[in-house]
Structures are given as structure tokens and as C-alpha cells.
Amino acid sequence: MSTRTTPLVVLAATLLAVVTMSWVFIFPRFVQDIPLDTVEASYSALEALFAGLAFLGLLSTIWIQRQELRLQRIELSQTREEMRRQAEAQEKSERALHAQTEALRDEAERQARAYLRISLVPTGSSSWALEISNAGRTPAEDVQLTVDRPLWLWGRDDQLRLLSELPLFACGGFTIPPGFTLTYALQDRRVLSHVFERAVDQPTQFSIGARYRTTAGRVVEEQSRFSLDLLEETSAGDKDFWTRQVVQALRDLKPKERH
């Protein structure tokens, strides 16, 4: 029952009790000389009055219950809306937490995974060296390398050999530990092979592909492209560059004279 209707109900009950007590104890003293038909008619009118009051009470009860049901429906609707908002906020929080967890896991995997680095470095002479190293923190497993051009290199006993004939390129399936570096001396541009007794064309542009598996089971495929023509225009193509760097470093190490 609503708090606003409680005083009205109490007032109506009080009036009803007063009227009833007056009818029972006070009214009979004044109706002793009144005919019986008149008294019965008065009682009938009183019964009609009470019946009307009872009907009004029923109607008021129904109206009060209807208002309470309407308020309950509003409260339920507000409760459902609040629960929906809380569920959406919880879902967003879970998605954000899941994304954060995935990001942390990927970052940890990136920091701990294997990284094959393929580069060309000058050897200090008129040739280049191809270096394949694992710059990561874990081994690179099932390594398979490919080269798209017939790239020649110096093998054992100063014999020319194709890079694609090496086991790492021809067979694959090897594991390169972290910090391990493979170095292959590439042959100069156009030379005369004393093994095959014919001219050998060393390509100036080539591409090396690497396919390997990390310890987490992820397969990595990378492609490295090289152009010796471009490298010749840089400081790395200067064959005396490294010698000058060492000389300059030695000069810097000398103590400066005080004046």
C-alpha cells in the first residue's frame, strides 16, 4: 500500500467505526417511539450506505493495487535496463581484458621468438658475404631457405658452388640456435671458374626467402631482397670504408695533448 493513501484509509476506518458505534449505542435510544417500519427502512438505508462504502473501498483497493502494479512494472523495467547496462559494461570489460591479455601474450612471444636476419656485409675485399643469423632468444626450427637466382659462392678448396645446393636451401629442416650466424662468401661479379672453365654471371639483384617455425609453433615466412648495384652507392659498398673507420677509432682513443 502506498504511503500517500495510508492516512485516507485510516480516516475512513475511523469514521466507519464512529458511525457504527453511534448506530449501535446512541441511535436505539431515540427510536423507541418510532414505528418499526421506519426503523427497518432506516436500517435498509444504512445497509445500502455500508454496501456503497464497501464498494468504494473495493474500488479504491483495486485502484491502489493497479498503481502499485504500474510502479512495480516501472521498477522492473528500470531494473532490467540497469542489468542490461551492467551486462554490457561487464562484456566490454571482459573484451578489453581479453585484448590486453592477447596483447601481452603476443608481446611476450615477439620478445622471446626467433628472428632470422639475412644481410649482406662487405668482406673488406672486392666481394660480399651473405650472413644468416638468429637474432632472437629462442631457436628457429625447421628452417627452409630459398633463393630465386643462381647465386654463386666460394666453397671449400676454393671451388665455386651454387647457394641453392647447400643443405639449408636444398633440404631444409635445420634448427638455428639463438645468436648463431652462418656466413657465406659470395663470388665476384663476372669471373672465370677454374672448375667449370666457363664464364659465371653473378646476379646483382636476388631475393632470399626464409620459412621457419618458432618455439610457440607459429610459422614465419619472410622475404629479403638485395641489390648489389644499390649497395655499391652506399658506404657499405666502399671497400676501404671499414679500414677508415678502424683508423678513425684508433685516433679517437689516443690521449689529446694538453697545451
Sequence and secondary structure as in RCSB ss.txt:
>XXXX:A:sequence
MSTRTTPLVVLAATLLAVVTMSWVFIFPRFVQDIPLDTVEASYSALEALFAGLAFLGLLSTIWIQRQELRLQRIE
LSQTREEMRRQAEAQEKSERALHAQTEALRDEAERQARAYLRISLVPTGSSSWALEISNAGRTPAEDVQLTVDRP
LWLWGRDDQLRLLSELPLFACGGFTIPPGFTLTYALQDRRVLSHVFERAVDQPTQFSIGARYRTTAGRVVEEQSR
FSLDLLEETSAGDKDFWTRQVVQALRDLKPKERH
>XXXX:A:secstr
  TTTHHHHHHHHHHHHHHHHIIIIIHHHH TTS HHHHHHHHHHHHHHHHHHHHHHHHHHHHHHHHHHHHHHHH
HHHHHHHHHHHHHHHHHHHHHHHHHHHHHHHHHHHHHS  EEEEEEE SSSSEEEEEEE SSS EEEEEEEESS 
 EEE GGG EEEGGGSHHHHT  EEE TT EEEEEB  SEEEETTTTEEEE  SEEEEEEEEE TTS EEEEEEE
EEHHHHHTSGGG TTHHHHHHHHHHHHHS     
